[in-house]
């Protein structure tokens, strides 16, 4: 054999591999299988054993190659040999083998945990996230003593790998950094009851934060974990952008929290709701977001409407806050009241990270054509909107009373204005109060101008705001600047808002807005009239008064959370 020629060929092969910024196993194998004849056998020895071919082995393998033995069979033969068993054992240092060789890359991942190793094989050989049954099966066999190099062989033998390796172009630039450089962030959605997150503020929050992290932190993998009975709901929540991050966003349903602790390679958990008591069992550091503890501000109301909820939260929130390595609030007001006063947290354990307008999200979603949107929801003519689930503190009963008062005035009758809600009051906390308000009205035209929509898909929300004459936000309390204010102004629809403390933190001039005392029905009635009368001139002054907040993006929010995660991982 011409040793000099083969060494020159190998040097060219290595030089080509160096052009790739980060190599995957599939890149090396794909380019190896493109070689023919003696060049293939020579490079096979160098890549898998990091040595020259011995004459006897070389001629034996050349005879097999000339007889038509598939090249993949040679890979498996080498990797299942006694020499591979010795060379691929964890005893070897990664520094011993160059990073441009197959054996070198293998050893750089051979010192990670079993879970990380399996994830790496999936993303490096199959170019996808693991499915849950496959992950559990591979972990089970590793736990029983299966050598990692044998698991590697099972991946190479699979039909899926054979399809993928023929589809990957030579020296394809890898999609991901090396697996061991990733930070694994867990999004814990361990709700015990059946949930419906589409249209909920907490659902929007988790989705926007996750997308912001994936977009701005390429070294992050996110594991969304939920209970089995909520898995379909959570999958639906992320369906709009999950396909864009097939190797970095993973969905899991778990039988219990100890399963998560054993099987997911999470460095830090993010818990977006303080009431998920299963999070108390998580073993990795927890970052807890407390949007608000609204029941502590309206205890009598919530005890009357949600006695079991209040009792349950009273026993959970202190334990959750104490467990968390960091507690994040969306406003200084809530940090002071809930965090420092009620929960008695030390200041260094708390941090304020304000929310942001959904500029990126709405830009990606786009708008439905106005005619198509109005036809879809039968929303013809002018309307005001309050997109919110009906809860005790959202103040729907006073809003409806104020709107009916306006609608029965001469100006209101002439306007034919509608009020659109994205929930129905039946079986809701304010059902009796709202029924009483509606029962006192004898003007059926006014009553029929109230439109109850079910929760809209996220993709339709920008259009709901855009084609409204205005948005009204009557809430008695929020933990941050209410989402509807930011969402509405993002698409240039003016708002009328209740004068609550958290709004003052981000609005530089409250006089630029139509505002009202949320406990005063007469004031709210006047505000509805002002919003509708001045709908064409209000938006510019309102946007100017909250300009700084509107410039803040979810990428900014994600970066601030990223710094917290990074500090805890480094710690």
Protein Blocks (a to p, Z undefined) as FASTA:
>chain_A
ZZklmmmmmmmmmmmmmmpmbacfklmmmmmmmpgcjllmmmmmmmmnopaddfklmmmm
mmmmmnopafklmmmmmmmpmklmmmmpmkbcfklpcfkbfklmmmmmmmccfklmmmmm
mmmmnopacdfklmmmmmmmmmnopafklmmmmmmmpmklmmmmmmpcghiacfbdcfkl
pccddddfbbfbdcdfehpaklmmmmmmmmmmmmmmmkbccdddddfklmmmmmmmmmmm
mmmmmmlcccdddfbfklmmmmpccfbdcdfbfklmklmmpmbdcddddfbafklmmmml
mmmmmmmlmmmmmmmmmmmmmmpmbdcdfbfklmmmmmmmmnopafklgccdddddfklm
mmmnopadfklmmmmnopgcjdddddddddfklommmmmmmmmmmmmpmklmmnopacdd
fbdfehpaklmmmmmmmmmpcbfklmmmpccdddddfklmmmmmmmpgbdcdfbfbdfbd
cfklmmmmmnopacdddddfklmmmmmblmlpccddfklmklmmmmmmmmmmmmmmmmmm
mmmmmmmmmmpcfklmmmmmmmmmmmmmmZZ
